[in-house]
């Protein structure tokens, strides 16, 4: 799964005269297993200048942006804390303190 993106699907839904935009993204077990494997593998590696700390799905980023959370301005530590707080720790790809 390395190097592949999981795209989200968007639909317009009409209910009782109102239109809603619904976005969904399928998160496969393979994707979650890959995140877990990366987390396990990094425990034995040296830290470099750049290290992947999480694989945040597009729908999570979109949700945060809609809530006014400036995802692209967050530090890696803030992203990890937010993922943990929202019970989305499966997307974290490191065990190291950031």
C-alpha positions in Angstrom: 0.0 0.0 0.0 3.0 2.3 0.1 2.8 5.2 -2.2 -1.0 4.9 -2.7 -3.7 7.2 -1.7 -7.2 6.3 -0.5 -9.5 8.7 -2.2 -12.7 9.9 -0.7 -16.1 9.7 -2.4 -18.4 12.7 -2.5 -22.2 12.6 -3.1 -24.9 15.2 -3.0 -27.9 14.0 -1.0 -31.3 15.5 -1.1 -33.6 15.0 1.9 -36.8 16.9 2.6 -35.9 19.7 0.2 -32.4 20.2 1.6 -29.2 19.3 -0.2 -26.2 17.9 1.7 -22.7 17.1 0.7 -21.6 13.7 2.0 -18.0 12.6 1.9 -16.9 9.0 2.7 -13.6 7.3 2.5 -13.1 3.6 2.9 -10.3 2.7 5.2 -9.2 -0.8 4.5 -7.7 -3.2 7.0 -4.6 -3.3 4.8 -4.2 0.4 5.2 -4.5 0.1 9.0 -2.1 -2.9 9.0 0.4 -0.9 7.0 0.2 1.9 9.6 0.8 -0.6 12.4 3.8 -2.2 10.5 5.4 1.3 10.0 4.9 2.0 13.7 6.6 -1.2 14.7 9.4 -0.9 12.2 10.3 2.6 13.3 11.0 1.6 16.8 14.3 0.1 15.7 15.4 2.8 13.3 17.4 6.0 13.8 15.6 9.3 13.6 16.5 11.3 10.6 15.7 14.9 9.6 12.3 13.8 8.2 10.1 11.1 9.7 6.6 10.1 8.8 4.5 10.3 12.0 1.0 9.6 10.7 -1.1 8.7 7.7 -4.1 11.0 8.1 -7.0 10.1 5.8 -8.4 12.9 3.6 -11.8 12.8 5.3 -10.2 13.4 8.7 -8.3 16.4 7.3 -11.5 17.7 5.7 -13.4 17.3 9.0 -10.8 19.2 10.9 -10.7 22.0 8.3 -14.5 22.3 8.4 -14.2 22.6 12.2 -11.8 25.5 11.8 -8.7 23.5 12.7 -5.8 24.6 10.5 -4.4 21.2 9.7 -1.6 22.4 7.5 -0.4 24.7 10.2 -0.3 22.1 13.0 2.9 20.7 14.2 3.5 16.9 14.1 3.1 16.8 17.9 -0.3 18.6 17.6 -1.5 16.2 14.9 -0.5 13.2 17.0 -2.3 14.7 20.1 -5.4 15.4 18.1 -5.5 11.9 16.5 -5.1 10.3 20.0 -7.8 12.6 21.5 -10.2 11.6 18.8 -9.5 7.9 19.2 -7.8 7.8 15.8 -4.5 6.4 17.0 -4.5 3.7 14.3 -3.3 6.3 11.8 -0.2 7.1 13.9 2.9 5.5 12.3 5.5 6.1 15.0 6.0 5.2 18.7 8.6 7.9 19.2 8.0 11.0 21.2 7.6 14.0 18.9 
